Amino acid sequence: MGLTLEQIGQQAKGAEAVLRTLPTNQKNKALTTAADYLMANMKMLLEANHTDVEYAKENGMAPGLVDRLMLTEARIAQMAEGLRQIAGLEDPVGEVLSMKQRPNGLLIGQKRVPLGVIGIIYESRPNVTADAFGLCFKAGNVVVLRGGRDAIHSNHAITMTLQEALAKCGLPPEAIQLITDTSHETAAQFMKLNKYVDVLIPRGGAGLIRAVVEQATVPVIETGTGNCHIYVDEFADLAMAADIIFNAKTQRIGVCNACESLVVHEKVKDALLPKLAEQLGEKQVELRGDKKSREACGSILAATEEDWGREYLDYILSIKTVASIDEAIAHINKYNTGHSEAIITQDYGNSRKFLDEVDAAAVYVNASTRFTDGFEFGFGGEIGISTQKLHARGPMGLKELTSTKYIIYGNGQVRT
């Protein structure tokens, strides 16, 4: 029988006292040891994941979600490499951000400190288990994980492996804990575990994120779904545009930074869309567009209003034609989820306008939205892509997993 949430919380607080002041060299040794353990236990991890994947397929899980759930030797190696990268990053804990002297002689400064105990609720992404541990641990935090039912065997195997690595290094294995009860009732209780959990981060679809935001009494850092747009400007290099769209849509369909919506300037629709449809046809991508896009390419199906705001996580792409960059920006800002948006253009003024006016965590010029990722940004992984505007926005690396406290030096001052 698994531990109760109360017991998990107590163990987390006990481990937090150790991690809060753990020297950087010990953190780094534990992270590299954990990476070695992932590689050494690869066969066991793959077997556990195979159980989850087969169950998912038998129950009709969509291909994009199965891909998200699946581990391969390469993906496990990438998880291990992510931990090694985190070990090589600068430790944010203890950084003094400022130190100023007041007229009364007090020295007042700010210093980075861990958040404490971080709770993460996520769906069928077993790589999140290792990424979350690595980043939280390097930033001096304990992490309590509640993964989805679909990935329970994978998550349990990864957690056990990481706990063994911590024990090998003489550190509390409770620095990472997995809630093995995947019921909605336990998840709801976890969201209210204020006594032990300092912040809650949901990672998953719109329904999960909405449930956490609405139900939690623990403070929440909201990560968002990804209705990511690519706008092909009238001054775009169309060959570049087609290659970027193909990559952003098809490289991995079940991820939040995949392109779901295409916006095309009407002056280039006739030259772009037939060739793009042919290229995307190699991956059997279904295109759903407005009237003007369908006139340019007969294989495009009719889009509905729902299509403009939908995160498909599938081989489907919506297409909207516009008469100006202002119309494109207005459409994107109306339907996007604040995640990642891109413009393809050779016009400097339009690129600057797009960067300035599009409201999203990451905005690109002439590049795929697939780069919105902590690993690609050099963070050694990420906790998630924050689409809110408080504390953290975009890929959440080490600094986003810390808080600050004021430190004050005096020599006998009293307030009058």
C-alpha positions in Angstrom: 0.0 0.0 0.0 1.3 3.4 -0.9 2.0 6.3 1.4 -0.7 8.7 2.3 -0.5 12.3 1.1 0.2 13.4 4.7 3.2 11.0 4.9 4.5 12.1 1.5 4.2 15.7 2.6 6.1 15.0 5.9 8.9 13.2 4.1 9.1 16.0 1.5 9.5 18.6 4.3 12.2 16.5 5.9 14.1 16.3 2.6 13.6 20.0 2.0 15.7 20.9 5.1 18.6 19.0 3.6 18.3 20.3 0.0 17.9 23.9 1.0 21.6 24.2 2.0 23.1 21.4 -0.1 26.4 22.5 -1.7 26.5 22.7 -5.4 29.2 20.0 -5.8 27.0 17.5 -4.0 24.0 18.4 -6.2 26.0 18.0 -9.4 27.4 14.6 -8.2 23.9 13.4 -7.5 22.6 14.6 -10.9 25.4 12.9 -12.8 24.9 9.7 -10.8 21.2 9.8 -11.6 22.0 10.1 -15.3 24.3 7.1 -15.0 21.5 5.1 -13.3 19.0 6.0 -16.0 21.4 4.6 -18.6 22.2 1.5 -16.5 18.5 0.7 -16.0 17.5 1.4 -19.6 16.2 -2.2 -20.1 14.0 -2.0 -17.0 12.7 1.4 -18.0 11.8 0.3 -21.5 10.0 -2.8 -20.2 7.9 -0.6 -17.8 7.1 1.8 -20.6 6.2 -1.0 -23.0 3.5 -2.0 -20.5 2.0 1.5 -20.5 2.2 1.9 -24.3 0.5 -1.4 -25.0 -2.3 -0.6 -22.6 -2.7 2.8 -24.2 -2.9 1.3 -27.7 -5.4 -1.3 -26.5 -7.6 1.5 -25.1 -7.5 3.5 -28.3 -5.2 6.4 -27.4 -4.5 8.8 -30.3 -1.2 8.3 -32.1 0.1 11.7 -31.0 -0.5 10.9 -27.4 1.0 7.4 -27.7 4.1 9.1 -29.1 4.2 11.4 -26.1 4.0 8.4 -23.8 6.6 6.3 -25.5 10.2 6.0 -24.3 13.0 4.8 -26.6 16.7 4.3 -26.0 17.3 7.7 -27.6 14.7 9.4 -25.4 16.1 7.8 -22.2 19.6 8.9 -23.3 18.2 12.4 -23.8 16.8 12.4 -20.3 20.2 11.4 -18.9 21.9 14.0 -21.0 19.4 16.6 -19.7 20.5 15.7 -16.1 24.2 16.1 -17.1 23.4 19.4 -18.7 21.7 20.6 -15.5 24.7 19.5 -13.5 26.8 21.8 -15.7 24.6 24.8 -15.3 25.3 27.6 -12.8 23.6 27.0 -9.4 21.2 29.9 -8.9 20.8 29.3 -5.1 22.7 31.8 -3.0 23.1 34.4 -5.8 23.0 37.8 -4.3 21.0 40.0 -6.7 21.6 43.3 -5.0 23.1 44.9 -2.0 22.6 48.6 -1.1 23.4 50.7 1.9 20.7 52.8 3.5 21.4 56.2 5.0 21.2 54.6 8.5 24.0 52.2 7.6 21.8 49.1 7.0 23.0 46.9 4.1 19.9 45.5 2.4 20.1 42.9 -0.3 18.3 40.2 -2.1 19.4 36.5 -2.3 18.1 33.6 -4.4 16.6 30.7 -2.4 14.7 27.6 -3.3 10.9 27.6 -3.5 10.7 24.6 -1.2 8.4 21.7 -2.1 7.2 21.8 -5.6 4.2 19.7 -6.7 3.8 18.8 -10.3 0.6 17.2 -11.9 1.2 16.0 -15.4 -0.2 13.6 -18.0 1.4 11.0 -20.2 4.9 12.4 -20.5 7.3 10.1 -18.6 10.3 12.3 -19.5 8.8 14.9 -17.3 9.6 12.8 -14.3 13.4 13.1 -14.9 13.3 16.7 -16.1 11.3 17.8 -13.1 13.6 16.0 -10.7 16.8 17.5 -12.2 15.7 21.1 -12.3 13.9 21.1 -9.0 16.9 19.3 -7.3 19.5 21.7 -8.7 17.5 24.6 -7.5 17.3 23.1 -4.0 13.7 22.0 -4.2 12.0 18.8 -3.3 9.5 17.6 -6.0 6.3 15.6 -5.4 4.9 14.2 -8.7 1.5 13.1 -9.6 1.6 11.6 -13.1 -1.3 10.2 -15.2 -2.6 6.7 -15.0 -1.4 6.0 -18.6 2.2 6.4 -17.6 2.2 5.0 -14.1 4.6 2.0 -14.7 7.1 4.3 -16.5 6.9 7.0 -13.9 7.3 4.5 -11.1 10.4 2.9 -12.7 12.0 6.3 -13.4 11.3 7.5 -9.8 12.7 4.4 -8.3 15.9 4.7 -10.4 16.4 8.3 -9.3 15.8 7.5 -5.7 18.4 4.8 -5.8 20.9 7.3 -7.2 20.2 9.7 -4.4 20.6 7.0 -1.8 23.9 6.0 -3.4 25.1 9.6 -2.9 24.0 9.7 0.8 21.1 12.0 0.1 17.4 11.6 1.1 15.6 9.7 -1.7 12.5 11.5 -0.6 13.8 14.5 -2.6 11.6 13.0 -5.4 8.4 11.3 -4.6 5.6 9.9 -6.8 2.0 9.7 -5.8 1.0 6.3 -7.1 -2.7 6.7 -6.5 -3.8 8.2 -9.8 -7.5 8.7 -8.8 -9.1 12.1 -9.3 -9.9 12.2 -5.6 -6.3 12.0 -4.6 -5.3 14.6 -7.2 -7.9 17.0 -5.7 -6.5 16.4 -2.2 -3.0 17.0 -3.5 -4.1 20.4 -4.9 -5.0 21.5 -1.4 -1.9 20.2 0.4 -0.9 23.8 1.5 0.7 22.5 4.7 3.5 20.8 2.8 3.5 22.0 -0.8 4.7 25.5 -1.6 3.8 25.7 -5.3 1.9 23.5 -7.8 2.7 23.3 -11.5 0.3 21.5 -13.9 1.6 20.1 -17.2 -0.9 18.7 -19.6 -4.0 19.5 -21.7 -6.4 22.3 -21.2 -8.7 20.3 -19.0 -6.0 19.4 -16.5 -4.6 22.9 -16.3 -8.1 24.4 -15.9 -8.9 21.9 -13.1 -5.8 22.7 -11.2 -6.2 26.5 -11.6 -9.8 26.3 -10.4 -9.5 23.7 -7.6 -6.0 24.3 -6.1 -5.5 26.2 -2.8 -1.7 25.7 -3.2 -0.3 28.6 -5.3 -0.1 27.6 -9.0 2.3 28.5 -11.8 0.2 27.9 -14.9 1.6 26.2 -17.9 -0.5 26.4 -21.0 -1.7 24.4 -24.0 -0.1 25.3 -27.3 -2.3 26.6 -30.1 0.9 27.8 -31.9 0.6 29.8 -35.1 3.0 30.4 -38.0 2.2 33.5 -40.1 3.5 33.5 -43.7 3.9 37.2 -44.5 3.6 38.6 -48.1 7.4 39.1 -48.0 8.2 35.5 -47.0 10.7 33.2 -48.6 8.1 30.6 -49.5 10.5 27.6 -49.7 11.8 28.5 -46.1 8.2 28.9 -45.0 7.2 25.4 -46.3 10.2 23.8 -44.6 9.5 25.5 -41.3 5.8 24.7 -41.3 6.6 21.0 -42.2 9.0 20.8 -39.2 6.8 22.6 -36.8 3.7 20.5 -37.7 5.1 17.0 -38.2 8.4 16.6 -36.3 6.4 15.6 -33.2 2.7 16.1 -33.2 1.9 15.4 -29.6 3.8 18.3 -28.1 2.7 21.8 -27.0 5.1 23.7 -29.3 4.0 22.0 -32.5 2.3 24.3 -35.1 -1.5 23.9 -35.0 -2.6 27.0 -36.9 -1.3 28.6 -40.1 -2.0 32.2 -41.1 -1.2 33.1 -44.7 -1.1 36.5 -46.4 -3.6 36.4 -49.3 -0.9 37.6 -51.8 1.1 34.4 -51.4 -1.7 31.9 -50.8 -1.8 30.7 -54.5 2.0 30.2 -54.6 2.3 28.6 -51.2 -0.7 26.4 -50.4 -0.7 23.9 -53.2 3.0 23.1 -52.8 2.6 23.1 -49.0 -0.4 20.7 -49.2 1.7 18.3 -51.3 4.6 18.4 -48.8 2.4 17.9 -45.8 0.6 15.2 -47.7 3.8 13.1 -47.1 2.7 12.8 -43.5 -1.1 12.7 -44.3 -1.7 16.0 -42.6 -5.4 17.1 -42.9 -5.8 20.8 -43.8 -8.8 22.8 -42.7 -9.1 26.3 -44.1 -11.3 29.3 -44.8 -12.8 30.0 -48.2 -9.8 31.8 -49.7 -7.4 29.1 -48.8 -9.8 26.4 -50.2 -9.9 28.4 -53.5 -6.1 28.3 -53.6 -5.9 24.5 -53.0 -8.7 22.1 -53.6 -7.5 19.5 -51.0 -8.2 21.8 -48.1 -11.4 21.0 -46.1 -13.7 23.6 -44.6 -12.7 25.0 -41.2 -15.1 25.9 -38.4 -14.8 28.6 -35.8 -13.7 25.9 -33.4 -10.6 25.1 -35.5 -9.1 28.5 -35.0 -8.5 28.0 -31.3 -7.9 24.3 -31.2 -4.8 22.4 -30.1 -5.1 19.3 -32.2 -2.1 17.2 -31.1 -2.7 15.4 -34.3 -1.9 15.5 -38.1 -4.4 18.4 -38.6 -3.6 22.0 -39.4 -6.0 25.0 -39.7 -5.4 27.7 -42.3 -6.6 31.3 -42.1 -5.9 33.9 -44.9 -5.5 37.6 -44.1 -5.1 40.8 -46.0 -2.5 42.4 -43.8 0.0 41.8 -41.0 -2.3 43.7 -38.6 -5.1 41.3 -39.4 -2.7 38.4 -38.8 -1.6 39.7 -35.4 -5.2 40.4 -34.4 -6.2 36.8 -35.4 -3.3 35.3 -33.5 -3.8 37.3 -30.4 -7.5 36.4 -30.4 -7.0 32.6 -30.7 -3.6 31.8 -29.3 -2.8 30.3 -25.9 0.1 32.6 -25.1 2.7 29.9 -26.0 4.7 30.2 -29.2 4.1 32.2 -32.4 6.2 32.7 -35.5 6.4 34.9 -38.6 8.1 34.0 -41.8 9.2 37.2 -43.5 12.1 39.0 -45.2 10.8 42.4 -44.1 12.5 43.8 -41.1 9.7 46.2 -40.2 7.1 43.4 -40.2 9.3 41.2 -38.1 9.8 43.9 -35.5 6.0 44.6 -35.5 5.2 41.0 -35.0 7.8 40.6 -32.2 6.4 43.7 -30.5 2.7 43.2 -30.8 2.1 39.4 -30.6 1.2 38.4 -27.0 3.0 35.1 -26.3 5.7 33.7 -24.2 8.0 33.0 -27.2 7.8 34.8 -30.5 10.0 33.8 -33.5 11.2 35.2 -36.8 12.0 32.7 -39.5 12.2 29.7 -37.2 10.2 26.7 -36.1 8.0 27.0 -32.9 9.5 23.5 -32.0 12.4 25.3 -30.4 10.4 26.5 -27.4 11.9 24.0 -25.1 14.2 24.2 -22.1 16.7 21.7 -23.6 16.9 23.8 -26.8 17.2 27.0 -24.9 20.2 25.7 -22.9 18.4 25.1 -19.6 19.1 21.3 -19.6 15.3 20.6 -19.7 12.4 22.5 -18.3 9.5 22.1 -15.8 7.1 23.4 -18.4 6.3 26.4 -20.6 4.7 29.0 -18.5 2.0 31.0 -20.3 1.2 33.2 -17.4 2.8 36.6 -16.7 3.7 36.4 -13.0 7.1 35.3 -11.8 7.9 33.0 -14.8 7.1 33.1 -18.5 8.2 30.7 -21.2 10.5 27.7 -20.6 10.9 27.4 -16.8 14.5 26.7 -16.0 16.5 26.9 -12.8 16.0 30.6 -11.9 12.3 30.3 -12.3 12.3 27.6 -9.6 13.7 29.9 -7.0 12.4 32.8 -5.0 14.2 35.5 -3.2 14.6 36.7 0.3 15.9 39.9 1.7 19.1 39.8 3.7 19.9 42.7 6.0 23.2 43.5 7.7 23.3 45.9 10.6 25.5 47.1 13.4 23.1 47.8 16.2 20.4 49.9 14.3 17.0 50.4 16.0 14.0 52.1 14.5 12.8 55.3 16.0 
